[in-house]
Amino acid sequence: MPVHRLPDGHGVERFRKRAKTLLRHVRAEVPEALGLVAEFHPRPPRALRLSDAQLVTARMYGFASWPRLREHLATVERYSRSPHLVGPSPEEPEEFLRLACLTYGADHPGRTGETGPLAARRPWLRTANVFTMAATGSADALAAALAADPGAARAQGGPFGWEPLLYLTYARLDTPGEYVRAARLLLAHGADPNAGYLWDGLPSPFTALTGALGGGEGDQPAHPRGLELARLLLEAGADPNDGQALYNLGLGGSFSDDTVHLRLLLEFGLGRGEGGPWHARLGPALPSPRQMLRDELATAALRGGPRRARLLLAHGAEVDGLGGHPAYGGRTPRELALLNGHTEIAEILAAAGASAELDETEAFIAACMRADAGAVAGFGPEPLARALVRSPGLIGEAAGGRRPAAVRLLAGLGFDVNHLRRSTPLHTAAWNDDVETARTLVELGADPSIRDTEHDATPLGWAEHGGRHRVAAYLRDLG
């Protein structure tokens, strides 16, 4: 029986109200409510009580009982942090840490650089407390502090209520520190290698490993000693099935076919085991290790990573396994590769026995995305007409995949080069720092003055905000 996705950021009172609403609808004989009871109650009673409605509500979201759901929500509340919402502090050590660390919501370029002048004026901040010692990699001072108080290695504090290990792995400072030595000291004194928090209550934990590897929707940088710290954490017992780290370097943010982080995680057991302590805490809210491998292969197919695809297949990824994120659309990896013009990956998957079923319009779209003008011409006008209705933003997808030849072909077929949903294709090329695609779009009539619907910014604004210097220079030259 398919379960519903647990809504993000809601406490137990929200679910109590849902159970009461369900009870009320069942008593009113609303068909949808009766269907839920039939599907999710193990022994539907003749007269539903509130406890039955609570059981159905829990099972709808993958929990065996109402107490299990309440326990999960209490766990989410316990570990929830919102570092991006923490405002400036008059306490200088707190303010130093607030500016020094990635928060995944307020990480505009140059923000962590603001710590430089502050530290220059107040050099004592580096060793003000165990949290600043960790963030700055001040290993000698940290060794003395931990010798005096070993429990400080697991203390929670600072502006974000984090443990020292999190301040260390999320810090992004220009001045070098002895970060690996400092991390060893913390781990030797009992720091949890699986330390983490739930960003704004979302169920995917941002762990110390996540912080070390970086990445994400803002293309946050890795820690300057990121891979060394990641290996140290894994050797100390960090679980390699880290869904947020995988998302940050895969589906989220800009994509590269680099496999270094995947090789490291696979070496320590990615895709195997029970999922570690976070899976024990959060249960059905997190994907299984096996599902994480499916998601990674789907990401490689969707975004164009042949090296990743080969590596994942060599480590047992299911060739037709479906990714769980809505971005995959319930497609097999080979279908995703075909629909996004990634011919090499489609061939790799086909050689491994992958399947794909595309209707005529989808096959037409696949030909467009691989810029196969001959194949496109062979379809005739009807698939084009259907594609224009079904996928009006196809040029944006081609731009996001860095496919200028496909952009040119699609524009010639009548797809709108300025199609605006959340943003335009030129916004996408600007965020990718993709000058070739941006130039192609402009030559085809893309308007660089159009503003996106979320931030009210032009493509140049996106490029400047994201530090995309090459495409920013090109767009400025347009005047």
DRENDO-1510 file (C-alpha; in Angstrom, 1 decimal, always signed):
<recs>
REC; n; res; u; v; w
REC; 1; MET; +0.0; +0.0; +0.0 .
REC; 2; PRO; +1.6; +3.3; -1.1 .
REC; 3; VAL; +2.2; +5.7; +1.8 .
REC; 4; HIS; +1.9; +9.5; +1.7 .
REC; 5; ARG; +4.9; +11.8; +1.9 .
REC; 6; LEU; +5.2; +13.2; +5.4 .
REC; 7; PRO; +4.7; +17.0; +5.2 .
REC; 8; ASP; +7.7; +19.0; +6.3 .
REC; 9; GLY; +7.9; +21.1; +9.4 .
REC; 10; HIS; +4.6; +20.1; +11.1 .
REC; 11; GLY; +4.2; +19.2; +14.8 .
REC; 12; VAL; +1.9; +16.7; +16.4 .
REC; 13; GLU; -1.0; +19.1; +16.8 .
REC; 14; ARG; -1.3; +19.3; +13.0 .
REC; 15; PHE; -1.7; +15.5; +12.8 .
REC; 16; ARG; -4.2; +15.4; +15.7 .
REC; 17; LYS; -6.3; +17.8; +13.7 .
REC; 18; ARG; -6.0; +15.6; +10.6 .
REC; 19; ALA; -7.1; +12.6; +12.5 .
REC; 20; LYS; -10.2; +14.5; +13.9 .
REC; 21; THR; -11.0; +15.7; +10.4 .
REC; 22; LEU; -10.7; +12.1; +9.1 .
REC; 23; LEU; -13.0; +10.9; +11.8 .
REC; 24; ARG; -15.6; +13.6; +11.0 .
REC; 25; HIS; -15.5; +12.8; +7.3 .
REC; 26; VAL; -15.8; +9.0; +7.9 .
REC; 27; ARG; -18.9; +9.6; +10.0 .
REC; 28; ALA; -20.3; +11.8; +7.2 .
REC; 29; GLU; -19.5; +8.9; +4.8 .
REC; 30; VAL; -17.2; +10.9; +2.6 .
REC; 31; PRO; -15.9; +8.4; +0.0 .
REC; 32; GLU; -12.3; +9.4; +0.1 .
REC; 33; ALA; -12.2; +9.1; +3.9 .
REC; 34; LEU; -13.8; +5.7; +3.8 .
REC; 35; GLY; -11.3; +4.6; +1.2 .
REC; 36; LEU; -8.4; +5.7; +3.5 .
REC; 37; VAL; -9.8; +3.6; +6.4 .
REC; 38; ALA; -10.2; +0.6; +4.1 .
REC; 39; GLU; -6.7; +1.0; +2.8 .
REC; 40; PHE; -4.7; +1.8; +6.0 .
REC; 41; HIS; -6.6; +0.3; +9.0 .
REC; 42; PRO; -5.5; -3.3; +9.6 .
REC; 43; ARG; -9.0; -4.2; +11.0 .
REC; 44; PRO; -11.5; -1.5; +10.1 .
REC; 45; PRO; -14.2; -1.3; +12.8 .
REC; 46; ARG; -17.8; -0.7; +12.2 .
REC; 47; ALA; -17.8; +2.5; +14.2 .
REC; 48; LEU; -14.6; +4.4; +13.9 .
REC; 49; ARG; -13.2; +6.0; +17.1 .
REC; 50; LEU; -10.6; +8.8; +17.4 .
REC; 51; SER; -7.9; +6.2; +18.2 .
REC; 52; ASP; -8.7; +4.4; +14.9 .
REC; 53; ALA; -8.5; +7.7; +13.0 .
REC; 54; GLN; -5.1; +8.4; +14.6 .
REC; 55; LEU; -3.9; +4.9; +13.6 .
REC; 56; VAL; -5.0; +5.4; +10.0 .
REC; 57; THR; -3.3; +8.8; +9.9 .
REC; 58; ALA; +0.0; +7.3; +11.2 .
REC; 59; ARG; -0.1; +4.4; +8.8 .
REC; 60; MET; -0.9; +6.8; +5.9 .
REC; 61; TYR; +2.6; +8.2; +6.5 .
REC; 62; GLY; +4.4; +4.9; +6.9 .
REC; 63; PHE; +4.3; +4.6; +10.7 .
REC; 64; ALA; +3.1; +1.4; +12.4 .
REC; 65; SER; +1.1; +3.3; +15.1 .
REC; 66; TRP; +0.1; +6.7; +16.4 .
REC; 67; PRO; +2.8; +6.5; +19.2 .
REC; 68; ARG; +5.5; +5.9; +16.6 .
REC; 69; LEU; +4.4; +8.9; +14.6 .
REC; 70; ARG; +4.4; +11.1; +17.8 .
REC; 71; GLU; +7.8; +9.8; +18.7 .
REC; 72; HIS; +9.1; +10.7; +15.2 .
REC; 73; LEU; +7.7; +14.2; +15.5 .
REC; 74; ALA; +9.3; +14.7; +18.9 .
REC; 75; THR; +12.6; +13.6; +17.4 .
REC; 76; VAL; +12.3; +16.1; +14.6 .
REC; 77; GLU; +11.6; +18.8; +17.1 .
REC; 78; ARG; +14.6; +17.8; +19.2 .
REC; 79; TYR; +17.0; +18.0; +16.3 .
REC; 80; SER; +15.5; +20.9; +14.4 .
REC; 81; ARG; +17.7; +24.0; +13.9 .
REC; 82; SER; +17.3; +27.0; +11.6 .
REC; 83; PRO; +20.7; +28.5; +11.3 .
REC; 84; HIS; +19.7; +30.6; +8.3 .
REC; 85; LEU; +17.2; +32.5; +10.5 .
REC; 86; VAL; +19.6; +33.4; +13.3 .
REC; 87; GLY; +20.1; +37.2; +13.3 .
REC; 88; PRO; +23.2; +39.2; +14.3 .
REC; 89; SER; +24.4; +39.0; +17.9 .
REC; 90; PRO; +26.0; +41.6; +20.1 .
REC; 91; GLU; +28.2; +38.9; +21.5 .
REC; 92; GLU; +31.3; +38.8; +19.4 .
REC; 93; PRO; +32.0; +35.1; +19.6 .
REC; 94; GLU; +28.4; +34.3; +18.6 .
REC; 95; GLU; +28.6; +36.8; +15.7 .
REC; 96; PHE; +31.9; +35.4; +14.5 .
REC; 97; LEU; +30.5; +31.9; +14.4 .
REC; 98; ARG; +27.3; +33.1; +12.7 .
REC; 99; LEU; +29.3; +34.6; +9.9 .
REC; 100; ALA; +31.9; +31.8; +9.7 .
REC; 101; CYS; +29.6; +28.9; +8.9 .
REC; 102; LEU; +27.4; +27.7; +6.0 .
REC; 103; THR; +23.7; +28.0; +7.0 .
REC; 104; TYR; +22.1; +26.8; +3.7 .
REC; 105; GLY; +19.8; +29.7; +3.5 .
REC; 106; ALA; +21.9; +32.8; +4.0 .
REC; 107; ASP; +25.1; +31.8; +2.1 .
REC; 108; HIS; +25.5; +34.7; -0.2 .
REC; 109; PRO; +29.0; +34.9; -1.7 .
REC; 110; GLY; +31.4; +36.8; +0.6 .
REC; 111; ARG; +29.4; +36.3; +3.8 .
REC; 112; THR; +32.0; +34.1; +5.5 .
REC; 113; GLY; +34.7; +36.6; +4.3 .
REC; 114; GLU; +33.2; +39.1; +6.8 .
REC; 115; THR; +34.9; +37.2; +9.6 .
REC; 116; GLY; +38.3; +38.3; +8.4 .
REC; 117; PRO; +38.0; +42.0; +9.6 .
REC; 118; LEU; +36.3; +40.9; +12.7 .
REC; 119; ALA; +39.0; +38.4; +13.6 .
REC; 120; ALA; +41.7; +40.9; +12.7 .
REC; 121; ARG; +40.3; +43.4; +15.2 .
REC; 122; ARG; +39.6; +40.6; +17.8 .
REC; 123; PRO; +42.2; +37.9; +17.4 .
REC; 124; TRP; +41.1; +36.4; +20.7 .
REC; 125; LEU; +37.9; +35.3; +19.0 .
REC; 126; ARG; +39.6; +32.2; +17.5 .
REC; 127; THR; +40.0; +30.7; +21.0 .
REC; 128; ALA; +37.0; +32.4; +22.8 .
REC; 129; ASN; +35.3; +29.0; +23.4 .
REC; 130; VAL; +35.3; +25.4; +22.3 .
REC; 131; PHE; +33.0; +26.3; +19.3 .
REC; 132; THR; +35.2; +29.0; +17.9 .
REC; 133; MET; +38.3; +26.8; +18.5 .
REC; 134; ALA; +36.6; +24.1; +16.4 .
REC; 135; ALA; +35.5; +26.6; +13.6 .
REC; 136; THR; +39.0; +28.0; +13.3 .
REC; 137; GLY; +40.9; +24.7; +13.7 .
REC; 138; SER; +42.7; +26.0; +16.7 .
REC; 139; ALA; +44.0; +22.6; +17.7 .
REC; 140; ASP; +46.4; +23.6; +20.5 .
REC; 141; ALA; +43.8; +25.6; +22.4 .
REC; 142; LEU; +41.2; +22.9; +21.7 .
REC; 143; ALA; +43.5; +20.2; +23.2 .
REC; 144; ALA; +43.9; +22.2; +26.4 .
REC; 145; ALA; +40.1; +22.9; +26.6 .
REC; 146; LEU; +39.2; +19.2; +26.1 .
REC; 147; ALA; +41.8; +18.1; +28.6 .
REC; 148; ALA; +40.2; +20.3; +31.2 .
REC; 149; ASP; +36.6; +19.3; +30.2 .
REC; 150; PRO; +36.3; +16.3; +27.9 .
REC; 151; GLY; +32.5; +16.6; +27.8 .
REC; 152; ALA; +32.9; +19.8; +25.9 .
REC; 153; ALA; +33.4; +17.7; +22.7 .
REC; 154; ARG; +29.7; +17.0; +22.7 .
REC; 155; ALA; +28.4; +20.2; +24.2 .
REC; 156; GLN; +25.7; +22.1; +22.2 .
REC; 157; GLY; +26.0; +25.9; +22.0 .
REC; 158; GLY; +27.0; +28.9; +19.9 .
REC; 159; PRO; +24.5; +30.7; +17.7 .
REC; 160; PHE; +23.1; +27.6; +16.1 .
REC; 161; GLY; +22.9; +25.2; +19.1 .
REC; 162; TRP; +25.4; +22.9; +17.4 .
REC; 163; GLU; +28.2; +20.6; +18.7 .
REC; 164; PRO; +31.8; +21.7; +18.1 .
REC; 165; LEU; +32.2; +19.2; +15.3 .
REC; 166; LEU; +29.5; +20.8; +13.2 .
REC; 167; TYR; +31.0; +24.3; +13.6 .
REC; 168; LEU; +34.3; +22.7; +12.4 .
REC; 169; THR; +32.9; +21.1; +9.3 .
REC; 170; TYR; +30.5; +23.9; +8.3 .
REC; 171; ALA; +33.1; +26.7; +8.8 .
REC; 172; ARG; +34.4; +28.3; +5.6 .
REC; 173; LEU; +37.2; +30.6; +6.6 .
REC; 174; ASP; +40.1; +32.0; +4.5 .
REC; 175; THR; +42.7; +31.6; +7.2 .
REC; 176; PRO; +44.1; +28.1; +7.4 .
REC; 177; GLY; +43.6; +26.1; +10.6 .
REC; 178; GLU; +44.6; +22.6; +11.8 .
REC; 179; TYR; +41.1; +21.2; +11.0 .
REC; 180; VAL; +42.0; +17.5; +10.7 .
REC; 181; ARG; +43.9; +17.5; +14.0 .
REC; 182; ALA; +41.1; +19.4; +15.7 .
REC; 183; ALA; +38.6; +16.9; +14.4 .
REC; 184; ARG; +40.7; +14.0; +15.7 .
REC; 185; LEU; +40.8; +15.7; +19.1 .
REC; 186; LEU; +37.1; +16.1; +19.2 .
REC; 187; LEU; +36.4; +12.5; +18.1 .
REC; 188; ALA; +39.0; +11.2; +20.6 .
REC; 189; HIS; +37.1; +13.0; +23.4 .
REC; 190; GLY; +33.7; +11.5; +22.4 .
REC; 191; ALA; +32.4; +13.7; +19.6 .
REC; 192; ASP; +29.7; +11.9; +17.6 .
REC; 193; PRO; +30.9; +11.3; +14.0 .
REC; 194; ASN; +27.2; +11.2; +13.0 .
REC; 195; ALA; +26.5; +14.6; +14.6 .
REC; 196; GLY; +24.0; +16.6; +12.7 .
REC; 197; TYR; +20.8; +18.6; +12.7 .
REC; 198; LEU; +17.5; +18.8; +10.8 .
REC; 199; TRP; +17.5; +22.1; +8.8 .
REC; 200; ASP; +14.3; +23.9; +9.6 .
REC; 201; GLY; +12.7; +20.6; +10.7 .
REC; 202; LEU; +13.2; +18.9; +7.3 .
REC; 203; PRO; +13.8; +15.2; +7.6 .
REC; 204; SER; +17.1; +14.9; +5.8 .
REC; 205; PRO; +19.9; +15.4; +8.4 .
REC; 206; PHE; +22.7; +17.9; +7.7 .
REC; 207; THR; +25.5; +15.9; +9.3 .
REC; 208; ALA; +29.1; +16.7; +9.9 .
REC; 209; LEU; +29.9; +14.7; +6.8 .
REC; 210; THR; +27.4; +16.8; +4.8 .
REC; 211; GLY; +29.2; +19.9; +6.0 .
REC; 212; ALA; +32.6; +18.7; +5.1 .
REC; 213; LEU; +31.6; +17.8; +1.5 .
REC; 214; GLY; +29.6; +21.0; +0.8 .
REC; 215; GLY; +27.6; +21.6; -2.3 .
REC; 216; GLY; +23.8; +22.2; -2.4 .
REC; 217; GLU; +21.4; +24.4; -4.2 .
REC; 218; GLY; +23.6; +27.5; -3.6 .
REC; 219; ASP; +26.7; +25.6; -4.8 .
REC; 220; GLN; +28.2; +26.0; -1.4 .
REC; 221; PRO; +32.0; +25.2; -1.4 .
REC; 222; ALA; +33.4; +22.1; +0.2 .
REC; 223; HIS; +35.5; +22.5; +3.4 .
REC; 224; PRO; +39.1; +23.3; +2.5 .
REC; 225; ARG; +40.0; +20.0; +4.0 .
REC; 226; GLY; +36.7; +18.4; +3.1 .
REC; 227; LEU; +37.8; +15.0; +1.7 .
REC; 228; GLU; +40.3; +14.4; +4.6 .
REC; 229; LEU; +37.6; +15.3; +7.1 .
REC; 230; ALA; +35.1; +13.1; +5.4 .
REC; 231; ARG; +37.5; +10.1; +5.5 .
REC; 232; LEU; +38.3; +10.8; +9.1 .
REC; 233; LEU; +34.6; +10.9; +10.0 .
REC; 234; LEU; +33.8; +7.7; +8.1 .
REC; 235; GLU; +36.7; +5.9; +9.7 .
REC; 236; ALA; +35.3; +7.0; +13.1 .
REC; 237; GLY; +31.9; +5.6; +12.3 .
REC; 238; ALA; +30.0; +8.1; +10.3 .
REC; 239; ASP; +27.4; +6.4; +8.2 .
REC; 240; PRO; +28.1; +6.7; +4.4 .
REC; 241; ASN; +24.4; +6.6; +3.6 .
REC; 242; ASP; +24.2; +10.4; +3.9 .
REC; 243; GLY; +21.2; +11.5; +1.8 .
REC; 244; GLN; +21.8; +15.2; +2.2 .
REC; 245; ALA; +25.4; +15.0; +1.2 .
REC; 246; LEU; +24.4; +12.9; -1.9 .
REC; 247; TYR; +21.7; +15.5; -2.8 .
REC; 248; ASN; +24.0; +18.4; -2.4 .
REC; 249; LEU; +26.6; +16.9; -4.8 .
REC; 250; GLY; +24.0; +15.3; -7.1 .
REC; 251; LEU; +20.5; +16.5; -7.7 .
REC; 252; GLY; +20.9; +19.8; -5.9 .
REC; 253; GLY; +23.0; +22.7; -7.2 .
REC; 254; SER; +25.2; +22.6; -10.3 .
REC; 255; PHE; +26.3; +19.2; -11.4 .
REC; 256; SER; +29.6; +17.7; -12.4 .
REC; 257; ASP; +30.5; +14.2; -13.3 .
REC; 258; ASP; +33.2; +14.1; -10.5 .
REC; 259; THR; +33.1; +10.8; -8.6 .
REC; 260; VAL; +35.5; +11.4; -5.8 .
REC; 261; HIS; +32.9; +11.7; -3.1 .
REC; 262; LEU; +31.0; +8.7; -4.4 .
REC; 263; ARG; +34.1; +6.5; -4.4 .
REC; 264; LEU; +34.8; +7.5; -0.8 .
REC; 265; LEU; +31.2; +6.8; +0.3 .
REC; 266; LEU; +31.0; +3.5; -1.6 .
REC; 267; GLU; +34.3; +2.4; +0.0 .
REC; 268; PHE; +32.7; +2.8; +3.4 .
REC; 269; GLY; +29.4; +1.0; +2.5 .
REC; 270; LEU; +27.1; +3.4; +0.6 .
REC; 271; GLY; +24.0; +1.4; -0.4 .
REC; 272; ARG; +24.4; -1.2; +2.3 .
REC; 273; GLY; +23.5; -1.6; +5.9 .
REC; 274; GLU; +20.6; -0.2; +7.9 .
REC; 275; GLY; +21.2; +3.5; +7.4 .
REC; 276; GLY; +22.9; +4.3; +10.7 .
REC; 277; PRO; +21.6; +6.2; +13.7 .
REC; 278; TRP; +19.7; +8.8; +11.7 .
REC; 279; HIS; +17.7; +6.2; +10.0 .
REC; 280; ALA; +17.0; +4.6; +13.4 .
REC; 281; ARG; +15.7; +8.0; +14.6 .
REC; 282; LEU; +13.7; +9.0; +11.6 .
REC; 283; GLY; +12.6; +5.7; +10.1 .
REC; 284; PRO; +10.3; +5.9; +7.0 .
REC; 285; ALA; +11.0; +9.6; +6.6 .
REC; 286; LEU; +14.4; +8.7; +5.1 .
REC; 287; PRO; +15.2; +6.6; +2.1 .
REC; 288; SER; +16.8; +3.2; +2.6 .
REC; 289; PRO; +20.5; +2.8; +1.6 .
REC; 290; ARG; +19.3; +0.7; -1.4 .
REC; 291; GLN; +17.0; +3.6; -2.5 .
REC; 292; MET; +19.9; +6.0; -2.2 .
REC; 293; LEU; +21.8; +4.0; -4.9 .
REC; 294; ARG; +18.7; +4.1; -7.1 .
REC; 295; ASP; +18.5; +7.9; -6.6 .
REC; 296; GLU; +22.1; +8.4; -7.5 .
REC; 297; LEU; +21.8; +6.4; -10.7 .
REC; 298; ALA; +18.7; +8.3; -11.6 .
REC; 299; THR; +20.6; +11.6; -10.9 .
REC; 300; ALA; +23.5; +10.5; -13.2 .
REC; 301; ALA; +21.0; +9.7; -16.0 .
REC; 302; LEU; +19.0; +12.9; -15.5 .
REC; 303; ARG; +21.9; +15.3; -15.2 .
REC; 304; GLY; +24.5; +13.7; -17.4 .
REC; 305; GLY; +27.1; +11.7; -15.5 .
REC; 306; PRO; +28.5; +8.8; -17.4 .
REC; 307; ARG; +31.4; +8.2; -15.0 .
REC; 308; ARG; +29.0; +8.2; -12.1 .
REC; 309; ALA; +26.7; +5.8; -14.0 .
REC; 310; ARG; +29.5; +3.3; -14.6 .
REC; 311; LEU; +30.7; +3.5; -11.0 .
REC; 312; LEU; +27.2; +3.0; -9.5 .
REC; 313; LEU; +26.4; +0.1; -11.8 .
REC; 314; ALA; +29.7; -1.5; -10.9 .
REC; 315; HIS; +28.6; -1.3; -7.2 .
REC; 316; GLY; +25.3; -2.9; -7.7 .
REC; 317; ALA; +22.9; -0.1; -8.5 .
REC; 318; GLU; +19.7; -1.4; -10.0 .
REC; 319; VAL; +19.7; -0.7; -13.7 .
REC; 320; ASP; +15.9; +0.0; -13.8 .
REC; 321; GLY; +15.6; +1.2; -10.2 .
REC; 322; LEU; +13.3; +4.2; -9.9 .
REC; 323; GLY; +14.4; +7.3; -8.1 .
REC; 324; GLY; +12.2; +8.6; -5.2 .
REC; 325; HIS; +12.5; +12.3; -5.8 .
REC; 326; PRO; +9.7; +14.0; -7.9 .
REC; 327; ALA; +12.4; +15.4; -10.2 .
REC; 328; TYR; +12.7; +11.8; -11.6 .
REC; 329; GLY; +9.1; +11.7; -12.6 .
REC; 330; GLY; +8.8; +7.9; -12.0 .
REC; 331; ARG; +11.1; +7.3; -15.0 .
REC; 332; THR; +13.7; +4.6; -15.3 .
REC; 333; PRO; +17.3; +5.8; -15.5 .
REC; 334; ARG; +17.5; +5.0; -19.3 .
REC; 335; GLU; +14.3; +6.9; -20.0 .
REC; 336; LEU; +15.7; +9.9; -18.1 .
REC; 337; ALA; +19.0; +9.7; -20.1 .
REC; 338; LEU; +17.1; +9.6; -23.4 .
REC; 339; LEU; +14.7; +12.4; -22.5 .
REC; 340; ASN; +17.6; +14.7; -21.5 .
REC; 341; GLY; +19.8; +13.9; -24.5 .
REC; 342; HIS; +22.4; +12.0; -22.7 .
REC; 343; THR; +23.2; +9.4; -25.4 .
REC; 344; GLU; +26.3; +8.0; -23.8 .
REC; 345; ILE; +24.6; +7.2; -20.6 .
REC; 346; ALA; +21.6; +5.7; -22.4 .
REC; 347; GLU; +24.0; +3.4; -24.2 .
REC; 348; ILE; +25.8; +2.5; -20.9 .
REC; 349; LEU; +22.4; +1.6; -19.4 .
REC; 350; ALA; +21.2; -0.3; -22.4 .
REC; 351; ALA; +24.4; -2.4; -22.4 .
REC; 352; ALA; +23.6; -3.2; -18.7 .
REC; 353; GLY; +20.1; -4.4; -19.7 .
REC; 354; ALA; +18.1; -1.3; -18.9 .
REC; 355; SER; +14.6; -0.7; -20.3 .
REC; 356; ALA; +12.9; +2.4; -21.6 .
REC; 357; GLU; +9.4; +3.0; -22.9 .
REC; 358; LEU; +8.8; +6.3; -24.7 .
REC; 359; ASP; +5.7; +7.3; -26.6 .
REC; 360; GLU; +6.0; +9.1; -29.9 .
REC; 361; THR; +6.0; +12.6; -28.4 .
REC; 362; GLU; +8.6; +11.6; -25.8 .
REC; 363; ALA; +10.8; +10.0; -28.6 .
REC; 364; PHE; +10.5; +13.3; -30.5 .
REC; 365; ILE; +11.6; +15.3; -27.4 .
REC; 366; ALA; +14.5; +12.9; -26.9 .
REC; 367; ALA; +15.6; +13.6; -30.5 .
REC; 368; CYS; +15.4; +17.3; -29.9 .
REC; 369; MET; +17.4; +17.1; -26.7 .
REC; 370; ARG; +20.2; +15.2; -28.4 .
REC; 371; ALA; +20.1; +17.8; -31.2 .
REC; 372; ASP; +19.4; +15.1; -33.9 .
REC; 373; ALA; +17.8; +17.3; -36.6 .
REC; 374; GLY; +17.4; +14.4; -39.0 .
REC; 375; ALA; +15.5; +12.3; -36.5 .
REC; 376; VAL; +13.3; +15.4; -35.6 .
REC; 377; ALA; +12.4; +16.0; -39.2 .
REC; 378; GLY; +11.4; +12.4; -39.6 .
REC; 379; PHE; +8.6; +12.7; -37.0 .
REC; 380; GLY; +6.4; +15.2; -38.9 .
REC; 381; PRO; +4.3; +18.0; -37.5 .
REC; 382; GLU; +2.0; +16.2; -35.0 .
REC; 383; PRO; +4.6; +15.3; -32.4 .
REC; 384; LEU; +6.0; +18.8; -32.5 .
REC; 385; ALA; +2.5; +20.3; -31.9 .
REC; 386; ARG; +2.0; +17.9; -28.9 .
REC; 387; ALA; +5.5; +18.7; -27.5 .
REC; 388; LEU; +4.9; +22.4; -27.7 .
REC; 389; VAL; +1.8; +21.9; -25.5 .
REC; 390; ARG; +3.2; +19.2; -23.2 .
REC; 391; SER; +6.7; +20.7; -22.6 .
REC; 392; PRO; +6.7; +24.5; -23.5 .
REC; 393; GLY; +9.7; +25.0; -21.3 .
REC; 394; LEU; +11.9; +22.5; -23.1 .
REC; 395; ILE; +14.5; +25.2; -24.0 .
REC; 396; GLY; +15.0; +25.8; -20.3 .
REC; 397; GLU; +15.8; +22.1; -19.8 .
REC; 398; ALA; +18.2; +22.1; -22.7 .
REC; 399; ALA; +19.9; +25.2; -21.2 .
REC; 400; GLY; +20.1; +23.6; -17.8 .
REC; 401; GLY; +21.8; +20.6; -19.4 .
REC; 402; ARG; +24.4; +22.9; -21.1 .
REC; 403; ARG; +23.1; +21.9; -24.6 .
REC; 404; PRO; +23.4; +24.9; -26.9 .
REC; 405; ALA; +22.9; +22.8; -30.0 .
REC; 406; ALA; +19.6; +21.6; -28.6 .
REC; 407; VAL; +18.6; +25.1; -27.7 .
REC; 408; ARG; +19.2; +26.3; -31.3 .
REC; 409; LEU; +17.2; +23.4; -32.7 .
REC; 410; LEU; +14.3; +23.9; -30.3 .
REC; 411; ALA; +14.2; +27.6; -31.0 .
REC; 412; GLY; +14.0; +26.9; -34.7 .
REC; 413; LEU; +11.0; +24.6; -34.0 .
REC; 414; GLY; +9.1; +27.4; -32.3 .
REC; 415; PHE; +9.9; +26.8; -28.6 .
REC; 416; ASP; +10.0; +30.1; -26.7 .
REC; 417; VAL; +13.5; +31.2; -25.9 .
REC; 418; ASN; +12.1; +33.5; -23.2 .
REC; 419; HIS; +9.7; +31.0; -21.7 .
REC; 420; LEU; +9.2; +32.1; -18.1 .
REC; 421; ARG; +8.0; +29.8; -15.4 .
REC; 422; ARG; +10.1; +30.5; -12.3 .
REC; 423; SER; +12.9; +31.9; -14.5 .
REC; 424; THR; +14.0; +32.0; -18.1 .
REC; 425; PRO; +16.5; +29.7; -19.9 .
REC; 426; LEU; +19.0; +32.6; -19.7 .
REC; 427; HIS; +18.7; +32.7; -15.9 .
REC; 428; THR; +19.6; +29.0; -15.9 .
REC; 429; ALA; +22.6; +29.5; -18.2 .
REC; 430; ALA; +23.7; +32.4; -16.0 .
REC; 431; TRP; +23.5; +30.3; -12.8 .
REC; 432; ASN; +25.5; +27.6; -14.5 .
REC; 433; ASP; +28.2; +30.1; -15.6 .
REC; 434; ASP; +27.6; +28.7; -19.1 .
REC; 435; VAL; +28.7; +31.4; -21.5 .
REC; 436; GLU; +28.3; +29.3; -24.6 .
REC; 437; THR; +24.6; +28.6; -23.9 .
REC; 438; ALA; +24.0; +32.1; -22.7 .
REC; 439; ARG; +25.5; +33.5; -26.0 .
REC; 440; THR; +23.4; +31.1; -28.0 .
REC; 441; LEU; +20.2; +32.2; -26.2 .
REC; 442; VAL; +20.9; +35.9; -26.7 .
REC; 443; GLU; +21.6; +35.3; -30.4 .
REC; 444; LEU; +18.2; +33.6; -30.7 .
REC; 445; GLY; +16.4; +36.5; -29.0 .
REC; 446; ALA; +16.6; +35.9; -25.3 .
REC; 447; ASP; +15.8; +39.1; -23.3 .
REC; 448; PRO; +18.4; +39.7; -20.5 .
REC; 449; SER; +16.1; +42.2; -18.8 .
REC; 450; ILE; +13.4; +39.7; -17.9 .
REC; 451; ARG; +13.2; +39.1; -14.1 .
REC; 452; ASP; +12.5; +35.8; -12.4 .
REC; 453; THR; +9.2; +35.4; -10.5 .
REC; 454; GLU; +10.8; +34.5; -7.1 .
REC; 455; HIS; +13.6; +37.0; -6.5 .
REC; 456; ASP; +12.7; +39.7; -9.1 .
REC; 457; ALA; +16.2; +39.4; -10.5 .
REC; 458; THR; +17.6; +39.5; -14.1 .
REC; 459; PRO; +20.0; +36.8; -15.3 .
REC; 460; LEU; +22.9; +39.2; -14.6 .
REC; 461; GLY; +21.6; +39.4; -11.0 .
REC; 462; TRP; +21.6; +35.7; -10.7 .
REC; 463; ALA; +25.2; +35.5; -12.1 .
REC; 464; GLU; +26.4; +38.2; -9.7 .
REC; 465; HIS; +24.7; +36.7; -6.7 .
REC; 466; GLY; +26.1; +33.3; -7.4 .
REC; 467; GLY; +29.7; +34.5; -8.2 .
REC; 468; ARG; +29.4; +33.3; -11.8 .
REC; 469; HIS; +32.0; +35.7; -13.0 .
REC; 470; ARG; +32.4; +34.6; -16.7 .
REC; 471; VAL; +28.8; +34.8; -17.6 .
REC; 472; ALA; +28.4; +38.0; -15.5 .
REC; 473; ALA; +31.1; +39.6; -17.6 .
REC; 474; TYR; +29.4; +38.5; -20.8 .
REC; 475; LEU; +26.0; +39.8; -19.7 .
REC; 476; ARG; +27.4; +43.2; -18.6 .
REC; 477; ASP; +29.0; +43.6; -22.0 .
REC; 478; LEU; +25.5; +43.4; -23.5 .
REC; 479; GLY; +24.7; +46.7; -21.8 .
</recs>
